[in-house]
Amino acid sequence: MVNRLRDASSPYLRQHADNPVDWWPWCAEAFDEARSRDVPVLVSIGYSTCHWCHVMAAESFADPETAAQLNADYVSIKVDREELPTVDAYYMDALQAMRGAGGWPMTVIADHDGRPFFTGTYFPPRPRPGQPAFRQVLSAVSETWKTERDRVDGIASHLTDALASVHEKVAASLPAGTAAEAPGAEELAAAVEMLEGTFDSRTGGFGPAPKFPPLMTIIQLVTHAARVGVGGSGGGGDSGGGAEAGSGARALRMVRTTMSHIAAGGMRDQVEGGIARYSVDGQWHVPHFEKMLYDNALYIRATTAWFRLEQWLAGGGGTGAQLAARYAALAAREARETIAYLRTTLTPEGTFAAAIDADSLDDHGRSVEGAYYTVAAADMQDAFPTGSLFTAAGRVEGRSVITAPAILDWLDSAQDAQTPPWEGEQVEADRQLLLDMRAERAFPHVDDKTVTEWNALAVTALAEAALVFAEPDYADTAREVFTALLATADLPAG
């Protein structure tokens, strides 16, 4: 069997180079092979720091029997969604059209022209309630291919036409050669009201768990609050009239609740800075531990914008000025510590790494989610007494996730002129103890490839932060990364 992935540029493809599956990279030759053998094409899409991609790889792609079935009945293609985003986007549209939701690993079965006719995400090695085993799926689809080719062609044609129709309708809805008309004041206020319908007023965010940090939404809410004012919520002028009345204050409430709970939770790395991909629970306590460049770049942009708003409100006087000053201090902490974390991920090429894996080796040499970040419950109890910034909340693989609920207590306190709970010698000593614990563990895999779009987003975030916080060092890093991008990216080719 030819190993076609060993020298791939993608770390994700190289992770699968030693599988018994006869993998192909995305190429015309793979589809030619499927055509000559008259078998369907299995397209497996993921990325190198994807936890559930690792799980499916260990359970199925490393399994000799599953590999033998794939090699006999399919041509199998492995795709890095970060390396080929257009391929990923096309099949993600198909997955969402057929299943109503998406995610990775993405499992797509297509015909010889690449048209999908079956889609899914993770499949377990053995059947579960409501979920077939992966090998059952492979057998059923292969049999359908052999015995009901007209049905396969009908599904592929219908889905392809439906996706094309959606894209055409979207394109047709935009005025040719002109920008779409900006929403008016009433529409913006209505958008805030619609967001409130799914807002979790207790811990922030929108909708039930799992919760992803809604950073673009936060930036828009900050912009809205700054534009219309927030009335008595901390100075800064009165709210506008009509549909805008009160919407600025409501937007501010959603921003503060969401961002403060993220900042105090376990999705935010309280030790080294930066945020993980998402929280599996509704309290932002237990994260899915992978760290993505674009999430952290957006977090810097959101916290920087939030800081500007709170600083403005604090300077306006009034009954809410002191509370605004506390939120401003928290926003600054989040932006600065995320920037500090991001600067540790610079690659030798001078750009930012794409992602840090959720999984790493534990003390027994097993690859376990959160092994690097979590702490044994006994260690937390012994080392961090009541009153420490760092507290255990939630478990992953029997170990504790580190949170900082003292931040929320500080925000709610009626006492004046309190020192922020993340400052002080004891906090630094506790943080150093946690850093020492981590130094003894295996560091997670780093996907160090340069994704131009994500690096550009980080450059923008650093440039904005350099202006807002008057930090020339941030601008220097932004300039260095941008220079490296210009040197390495094939910009004329897109």
Summary of the structure (lengths in Angstrom):
residues: 494
radius of gyration: 24.9
end to end distance: 34.9
largest distance: 76.6
contacts: 1619
relative contact order: 0.09
helix: 50%
strand: 12%
